[in-house]
């Protein structure tokens, strides 16, 4: 590669180099930074004998309000309510606020039959979107800490306590937990597991460098005084912690605050969810360009290297592929073009196998990678066209008996305990609701 390279060659190497850096180079760089940061901490401890680790207070027990926005969640809502109150956090310090975002199924009826005294249900006549509902719910509580969760998420017994413990430090504004995903019939366990382990490793390294920006919408805790969303967005779990971080407060990732979430049961449902999230990612990018200011140092570096390049990967891959096709007259680029084509063909074959109800097996990784990037590209188109709204149709859910079976069968990682399944007693006396205007 010399300075006499043609324009297609430059485009190919820049695009493919950026993708390779995002997926491989950046993890290695922050791993090195993490090692150096740990070495610095060790040296300071040896010379000054200062506190090396921050001891979290065991006496800190704030009032907590769990917030959840739901649309049509009749398949999971009863188990979700029961699970929330069965966590290990003291019941007299915990309340659960559910915002009904104009459901058209039996979600409201099922909630009206529950017997939990600290459950409050709020009805909204018109669809508003998750962030708007959460903002309204936050105004209905005086709890110090807000825990945001989703209907299809099962909180582990120690999850809330592990999230909350960090807020004993006044500079902590938000804490994101670890999402353990349940394998469903329409997913590929190997590809899903590999990708989420990879992402968890990146979040852990970024947390060590105090560069955590986003969060996890199914298990996210926020200091209520700082919950002041400035921008309406689809991916509120990234926007809310980002705004808090830009105000000078810390955002923490705690891998011990575990929640189990069901993967969408069909390939089409998974893809639709990724397209929506992709549109939200571009919305977040263009709404927060100030995060790329080099003066923000390591924060801007991590945001660009991890998030921005990941969001731009579909464009980079497309330009890189077509640039290599223009250069197939060169033997090297003929091989590179053939390798890319083979990779994409493997993804196509994997898709056909999934459509036929067969496992993708060895080609599950190409399928997952290409599906993720294609969804991101379609998300960009949706964002640019203005088609993506703040509201969306509920993702299809497994019935609770099927979900419990999936948890039992997965037996991978934390959060594989089964969800107790028993009927909820009928009694509406504990409910309080208000009508949205």
N, C-alpha and C positions, 0 to 999 in steps of 0.2 A: 504494500500500500504506500504510494508516493504522492507527492504534491501534484502530479500530473493526472490524478484520477479524474474520471469524467463525473458529471453531475449525478447520474444514476448511482454510481459507486459511492459517492459521498452520502447520498440519501440512504442507501442500503446500510452502510456501516454505522451511520449516526442513529438510524431508527432501531436496528437490531441491537446495537451496542447499548442504547438507552433501555431497551426491554431487558437485556441480560443484566444490566446494572441494577435495575429495579428488583428483579427476582433473585439474583445471586450476589451481585456486588454490594448492594446496600446492606443486606443482612451481615455480610462479612465485615463491612466498615463499622457498623454500630456494635457488633460483637467486640471488635478491637477497642472501640471507644469505651465500651462497658468494662472491659478488662483493665484499661488504663484508669478509669474512674474508681474501680475497686482497689487498684494498687495505691492510688492517691489516698483513699480512705484508710487503707491499712497503715500507710506510712504516717498519716496524721495521728492515728491511734497509738502507734508505737512511740512517737516522739512526744505527744501531748497527753496520752492516756485519757483522751476525751471519750465521750459516749459514741461508740461506733454504730450502734443500732438505736433506732428510736423505739423506746418501750411504749407500747400503746396502753392507754389507761384501761384497766378492767372495771373501774368504778363509773366510767362515763356511760350513762344510760339515758339518752335523750328521747323525747317523744318522736315517734316515727309515723308518718302517713304513707301508706302504699297507694299509689295512684295508677289507675288503669283506664284507658279509653278502649271501648269495645263497640263493634258494629254487630255483625251476625256471628255469635260465638256460642250457640246453643249446645254444640257438641262437647265443649270443654268448660263452660262457665262454672258449673257446680263444683267440679273437682278443683278448679282454680281457686275459688273462694275458700274451700275447705283446706287446701294446701297452704294458703297464705296464713291462716290462723293456726296452723299446726307447726309453723316454724318455731324455733326455740326462743324467739324474742318475747319478753314478758308481755302478756296480753293487755295489761293495764297501761302499757306505753305504746300500744300499737292500734292503729285504726286503718280501715281499708275503704278508699273512696273509688267508686266505679262510675265512669261517665258513659252513658248510653248514647252513642252517636247515631241516633235515628235508626235503630235496628228494625228489620222487617220479619225476623223470625221469632222464636219463643224465648230469646235471651232475657227480656224484661220479665216475663212471667216466671221463669225459673228463679231469677233473683228475688222476686217478691215472696218466694216461699222459704227463704233461708231464715235461720234462727240466730245468726251471729249479731250480738248487740253492737259491735263496733264496726259494722258494715253500713256504709251510707251510699245510696244509689241516686244519681242525678240524671234526669232525662233531658235530652236535647231533641227538639222536634225536627230540626233540619241538620243534614250532614255538615260537619264543620272541619273534620280532619283531626288527626291525633294530637298535634301540638296545641291547637286551639282548645280542645277539650281538656287537656292536661293543665293548660294555663288557667282555665276556669276552676278546675278542681283545686288547684294550689291556693286559690283565694278563699276556699271553704274550710281551711284548716289552719291551726296555729302551731302545728308540729314543727319542731326545729329541722328535722330531716325528712326529705321526700324520697321515696323509693319508687321508681318508675318500672313497670313490668308489663308483660303481654299476657293475653289470655291462654296461649298455648305453652306457657313457660311454667315449669315446676321448680320452685325454690327449694334448695336443700335446707335441712333444719338449721344450719348455722349461717346461712347466706346473709340474712339481714344483719345479724350481729357482726359478721365479718366486714360488711360494707360500712356499718355505722362507726365502728371503733376508730377509724381514721379521722373522723371529724372532731376528735378531742384536740387535734391540732388546728388552731384557728385559721391557718393559711390553706387548709384543704377545702376546696370548694365543691368537688365532685369526685365520686369513686365509681369505677366501672368494674363489674364482676366478670367471671368466666362463664362462657356459654358452652355447655356440653350438648351436642346434638344427637337426637335419637334417630337411628336408621329406620327408614320406612320403606315399604315395598318399591317405591319409585325412585329410590336413590342408590348411589354406588358407595358402599361403606368405605372402601379403600381410598377412593378419590376424595370423598368428603373428609375423612379422618386426616389424610395427609395435608390437605389444604388448611384445615382449621388448626392443626398442630403447628404448621408453619406460621400462620397468622398469630397464634398465641405466643410463639417464641419471639416474634417481632415486637409484640406489645410488651412482653416482659423486658426485653432489652431497652426499648424506648422508655419504659417506666423507670428503669435504673438510672437513666440519663435525665430524668425529670422532663421528658419530652412527650408525654402522653397528651394527645389532643382530643380524640374522639372517645366515644363510649359504646356501650352495648345497650340498645333500647329495651331489651328484655330483662336487664338487671343493672340498673343505673341509679345511684343515690346522689342527691343534690342538696346542698344547704338551701333551705327555703328562702332565706334572705337574699340569695344570689340567683334564684330562679326568676329571671326577668327576660324572657326571650325577646330579642329585638327583631328577628326575622322569621317569617313563616316559611317552613321548609318541610320537605318530605322526610329527610333523614334527620329527625330531631335529635337522635342519639349522638350525632356528630356535632350538630350546630350548638346545642346547649352547653356541652363541656368546652367547646371551642371558645364560645363567648366568655365563659367563666375564666378560662386560661388566659385570654387576652386582657382580662381585667386584673391580672396579677396573682390569681389564686392557683393553687396546685390542683392538677387532675391526676388521680391515681388509678392504676390498674391492679386489682387484687385477684390473683388466680385462685384464692381460697374461698372466694364468694361465688359459689357455684350454682348455676341454674341449668336445668335441662329443657331444651326446646325441641319440639317436633319439626323435622324437615317436611316441607310440603310433599304430600304423598304421590304426586304425579310429576312427570318430567315437564309437562306444559305449565303446571302451577309453579314449579321451581323457576322456570325460565321467566315467566311473567313477573315474578317477584324480583328477579335480578334486573329486569328491564326497568321496573319502577325505581329500584334502589339506584340503578345507574343514572337515571334522570335526576334523582335527588343528589347524587354525588356531583354532577356538573353544576347543579343549582348551588350547592355549597361552595364549589370552587370559585365560581364567578362572583359570589356574594362575599367572599373572604380573601380577595387577592392581596390584602395587606399582610397576610400570613407569609407571603413570599418575600417580604422585605428582608434583604440580607442583614440588616441591622438587628434582626431578631435572633441572629446567630444559629445555634444548634436547633432551635425550634423550627425556623424556616427551612433548614437543611432537611430535617426529618419529614416535614410536611411535603416538601417537593419530592424527595427521594422515595418516600413510601406511598403517599396518597396521589399526588399530581401525576407522577409517571405511571402509576397503576391505572389511573383514570384515562390517561392518554395512550395506554398500551394498544387498544384496538386500532387507533389511527396509525401508530407507529408500525404495527404489524402489517397493516394494509399497504402502506407506502413501501415498507421493506420488501414485501412479497412481489409487488408489481415492478419494483426497481430491479429485482433479481431476474424477473422474466425478460426485461429489456436487455439483460447482459448475458443471456444463455449462450451467446456465441463464444464466451470465455469458458474454458473448461471448469474453472473453480466455481463460477456462478451457475453453471449447469448442474453441478453437484449440489450446491446450496439450494437451488430452485427445486431440485428433485426431493431433497430432504424435507423442505417445507411442504411440498405437495403431498408427500407421503404422510406427514404428520396430520395435515388437514383431512386427508382421505381416511385415516384411522379414526378421526373424530366423527366423520360422516358414517362410517361403518358402525361405530359405537352407537350413534343416534338411531340407526336402523334397527340394531339389536334391541335397544331399549323400547322402540316402538312396537317390536314384536314380542315384548315381554320377556326378553332374555337378558342375562347379565352381560355387561360390556367387558368384564374381566380385565385383561391386560391393557385394553385401549380405553379404560375408564378415565385415565389421567388426561390423554388428549381430548376426550369428549368434554370433561369438566373444564379444562383450560379454554377450549374454543367456545363452549357454551357461555362461559363467564364473560369472555371478551366480546362475543357477538351481542350478548345482552347489554353490555356496556355501550357498544356502538349504537344499538337501537335506542338506548336510553338517551344518548346524546342527541339523536335525531328528534326524539320526543321532546326533549328539553328545548331544543332550538325552535321547534315548531309551536311550542306553547301548549301541547296537547296534554301534558301531565298535570293533573289536578292534585290538590292537597288531600283529596279523598280517593279511596279505591275500594274495590270489592274485597271482601274477606277471603283470605287464603283457605282453600278446602282443608278440613281437619279430619283426622282419624276419629272414630268413636273412641270413648275413653277405654273401653275394654281392649280395643285394638292397640291403642297407644301403650297401655300397660304391658301388653304382650310384646310390643316392640322394644320397650325398655328392658324387659326380662331377656329377650333374645339377643340384644346388642352386647351386654356384658363387657362393655369397653369403657375404660376411664371412670371418672367420678360421676356420681349422679345416676347410678343404675338401679337404685331402689325402686320398687314398684309403688304406684300411687294407690292408696286405699280407695276402693270404689264402693260406696254405699249410698242409698237414697238420702236426700236432704229433707229434713222434716219441714212441713208446711206451717208457716207462721209469719205473717207480714208485719207484726207489731214493731219489729226492730228496724224497719226501713224508714228512711227519710228521703224525700225527693223534692226537687224543684223543677219547674218548667222553664226552659230556656226561651227567651224572647228574641 
